[in-house]
Amino acid sequence: MKLVDALKSIEDLDELYGLANRRKVTGVTDDKIFPKWTEEERQLILARKYELQKKYGRK
């Protein structure tokens, strides 16, 4: 599944947090398992965060 598709399916800020911080949440820091997000990927995640905040009126 591509990141864009995964982001579209997320409707909850907590779920988005889990995806965005998957290395921290799972405790897996191996780049082969969970590579760090690229700057483009980070921007996509932040854009989805802002969409969800606007949708649910949360900051």
C-alpha positions as a LaTeX table, in Angstrom:
\begin{tabular}{lrrr}
\hline
Residue & $x$ (\AA) & $y$ (\AA) & $z$ (\AA) \\
\hline
Met1 & 0.00 & 0.00 & 0.00 \\
Lys2 & 1.31 & 3.42 & $-0.92$ \\
Leu3 & 1.57 & 6.16 & 1.67 \\
Val4 & $-0.98$ & 8.31 & $-0.18$ \\
Asp5 & $-3.53$ & 5.48 & $-0.05$ \\
Ala6 & $-2.81$ & 4.84 & 3.62 \\
Leu7 & $-3.27$ & 8.53 & 4.43 \\
Lys8 & $-6.60$ & 8.65 & 2.59 \\
Ser9 & $-7.90$ & 5.78 & 4.69 \\
Ile10 & $-7.01$ & 7.44 & 8.00 \\
Glu11 & $-9.88$ & 9.32 & 9.64 \\
Asp12 & $-8.47$ & 9.76 & 13.15 \\
Leu13 & $-5.61$ & 11.88 & 14.45 \\
Asp14 & $-4.47$ & 9.13 & 16.81 \\
Glu15 & $-4.22$ & 6.67 & 13.94 \\
Leu16 & $-2.28$ & 9.25 & 11.92 \\
Tyr17 & 0.05 & 9.76 & 14.87 \\
Gly18 & 0.70 & 6.01 & 14.97 \\
Leu19 & 1.57 & 5.93 & 11.28 \\
Ala20 & 3.66 & 9.08 & 11.35 \\
Asn21 & 5.60 & 7.94 & 14.42 \\
Arg22 & 5.66 & 4.23 & 13.65 \\
Arg23 & 9.30 & 3.85 & 14.67 \\
Lys24 & 8.67 & 5.39 & 18.08 \\
Val25 & 5.34 & 3.63 & 18.62 \\
Thr26 & 6.69 & 0.18 & 17.75 \\
Gly27 & 10.18 & 0.68 & 19.14 \\
Val28 & 11.65 & $-0.48$ & 15.82 \\
Thr29 & 14.41 & 1.82 & 14.62 \\
Asp30 & 15.86 & $-0.44$ & 11.94 \\
Asp31 & 15.88 & 1.52 & 8.67 \\
Lys32 & 15.39 & $-1.72$ & 6.73 \\
Ile33 & 12.06 & $-2.32$ & 8.48 \\
Phe34 & 10.82 & 1.26 & 8.90 \\
Pro35 & 12.89 & 3.72 & 6.86 \\
Lys36 & 12.75 & 7.35 & 7.94 \\
Trp37 & 10.20 & 9.48 & 6.13 \\
Thr38 & 11.44 & 11.59 & 3.25 \\
Glu39 & 10.69 & 15.30 & 3.28 \\
Glu40 & 7.97 & 14.74 & 0.65 \\
Glu41 & 6.37 & 12.02 & 2.78 \\
Arg42 & 6.53 & 14.26 & 5.86 \\
Gln43 & 4.70 & 16.99 & 3.94 \\
Leu44 & 1.97 & 14.52 & 2.89 \\
Ile45 & 1.53 & 13.41 & 6.51 \\
Leu46 & 1.34 & 17.01 & 7.73 \\
Ala47 & $-1.17$ & 17.90 & 5.02 \\
Arg48 & $-3.41$ & 15.03 & 6.16 \\
Lys49 & $-3.02$ & 16.14 & 9.77 \\
Tyr50 & $-4.21$ & 19.64 & 8.87 \\
Glu51 & $-7.15$ & 18.20 & 6.89 \\
Leu52 & $-8.26$ & 16.11 & 9.86 \\
Gln53 & $-7.82$ & 18.99 & 12.30 \\
Lys54 & $-9.94$ & 21.21 & 10.09 \\
Lys55 & $-12.57$ & 18.50 & 9.63 \\
Tyr56 & $-12.90$ & 17.85 & 13.35 \\
Gly57 & $-12.15$ & 21.39 & 14.57 \\
Arg58 & $-9.14$ & 20.35 & 16.60 \\
Lys59 & $-5.72$ & 21.89 & 16.97 \\
\hline
\end{tabular}
